[in-house]
Amino acid sequence: MIHSMKRLSFASVFSLFILLLSGCHNKADLSIAPPFPSQSPWLKCSRDTIYFQNSVLPLVINSCAKTDCHGQGSSAHGIILDSYSGIFSIVSPNDPVSSKLYTALFSFGDKRMPPDSHLSVNQEGLIYYWIKQGASNNKCETPCDSSHVTYDSAIVIITQSWCTTCHGDSNPAYGLSLTTYDKVKASVNGGRLMGAIRQETGFYPMPKGGHLSPCDIAIFQKWINLGMPQ
């Protein structure tokens, strides 16, 4: 009886080991396509298309184009990722698995980038399907609608697209986190956020390597004028 239990225990442990090993293999298999990503509700163009200027560029800039990584003035390994030409240089159109951009961001192990904060499955989908669709320098020209501006309906979309990769909760740049309503409001009340996103003289320009659209800036300002409703 005891001998049988030992055999059963060994078999169970061995089966669990094989299952875990198989799961790790599947998890690291970049040939398995991620789910198609959700996108900003502001995008009124094709919901089946990933737009570089609207979704991919802010994601890559905030994840990779930092001062000590792949931004201007640093260019780790000679790669600068703050523009379409720089990003396209490490992409194989229609083939995510052969693209250095995709494999560097979503492979598993010590070489996965960015090293301090890995991207989400939804963000993986944005990169994967943009490359799969040809990696074009496309843009969804969305009308600027500021008729109903609150933090939850508008501001959080802007900050999540452009800000929170650098200014998240884990080791945020310059100690500034912009992940919640209270934190964004406090930053506005500090008097430097609007000057930074307008990139005015005397302010540290945000986002680094990119620019908020005139529409995004106008929406941010209207939100402030309305008393920063949540």
Secondary structure in CASP SS format (residue, H / E / C, confidence):
PFRMAT SS
TARGET T0000
AUTHOR 0000-0000-0000
METHOD secondary structure of the structure
MODEL  1
M C 1.00
I H 1.00
H H 1.00
S H 1.00
M H 1.00
K H 1.00
R H 1.00
L H 1.00
S H 1.00
F H 1.00
A H 1.00
S H 1.00
V H 1.00
F H 1.00
S H 1.00
L H 1.00
F H 1.00
I H 1.00
L H 1.00
L H 1.00
L H 1.00
S H 1.00
G H 1.00
C H 1.00
H H 1.00
N H 1.00
K H 1.00
A H 1.00
D C 1.00
L C 1.00
S C 1.00
I C 1.00
A C 1.00
P C 1.00
P C 1.00
F C 1.00
P C 1.00
S C 1.00
Q C 1.00
S C 1.00
P C 1.00
W C 1.00
L C 1.00
K C 1.00
C C 1.00
S C 1.00
R C 1.00
D C 1.00
T C 1.00
I C 1.00
Y C 1.00
F H 1.00
Q H 1.00
N H 1.00
S H 1.00
V H 1.00
L H 1.00
P H 1.00
L H 1.00
V H 1.00
I H 1.00
N H 1.00
S H 1.00
C H 1.00
A C 1.00
K C 1.00
T C 1.00
D C 1.00
C C 1.00
H C 1.00
G C 1.00
Q C 1.00
G C 1.00
S C 1.00
S C 1.00
A H 1.00
H H 1.00
G H 1.00
I C 1.00
I C 1.00
L C 1.00
D C 1.00
S C 1.00
Y H 1.00
S H 1.00
G H 1.00
I H 1.00
F H 1.00
S C 1.00
I C 1.00
V C 1.00
S C 1.00
P C 1.00
N C 1.00
D C 1.00
P H 1.00
V H 1.00
S H 1.00
S C 1.00
K H 1.00
L H 1.00
Y H 1.00
T H 1.00
A H 1.00
L H 1.00
F H 1.00
S C 1.00
F C 1.00
G C 1.00
D C 1.00
K C 1.00
R C 1.00
M C 1.00
P C 1.00
P C 1.00
D C 1.00
S C 1.00
H C 1.00
L C 1.00
S C 1.00
V H 1.00
N H 1.00
Q H 1.00
E H 1.00
G H 1.00
L H 1.00
I H 1.00
Y H 1.00
Y H 1.00
W H 1.00
I H 1.00
K H 1.00
Q C 1.00
G C 1.00
A C 1.00
S C 1.00
N C 1.00
N C 1.00
K C 1.00
C C 1.00
E C 1.00
T C 1.00
P C 1.00
C C 1.00
D C 1.00
S C 1.00
S C 1.00
H C 1.00
V C 1.00
T C 1.00
Y H 1.00
D H 1.00
S H 1.00
A H 1.00
I H 1.00
V H 1.00
I H 1.00
I H 1.00
T H 1.00
Q H 1.00
S H 1.00
W H 1.00
C C 1.00
T C 1.00
T C 1.00
C C 1.00
H C 1.00
G C 1.00
D C 1.00
S C 1.00
N C 1.00
P C 1.00
A H 1.00
Y H 1.00
G H 1.00
L C 1.00
S C 1.00
L C 1.00
T C 1.00
T C 1.00
Y H 1.00
D H 1.00
K H 1.00
V H 1.00
K H 1.00
A H 1.00
S H 1.00
V H 1.00
N H 1.00
G C 1.00
G C 1.00
R C 1.00
L H 1.00
M H 1.00
G H 1.00
A H 1.00
I H 1.00
R C 1.00
Q C 1.00
E C 1.00
T C 1.00
G C 1.00
F C 1.00
Y C 1.00
P C 1.00
M C 1.00
P C 1.00
K C 1.00
G C 1.00
G C 1.00
H C 1.00
L C 1.00
S C 1.00
P H 1.00
C H 1.00
D H 1.00
I H 1.00
A H 1.00
I H 1.00
F H 1.00
Q H 1.00
K H 1.00
W H 1.00
I H 1.00
N H 1.00
L C 1.00
G C 1.00
M C 1.00
P C 1.00
Q C 1.00
END
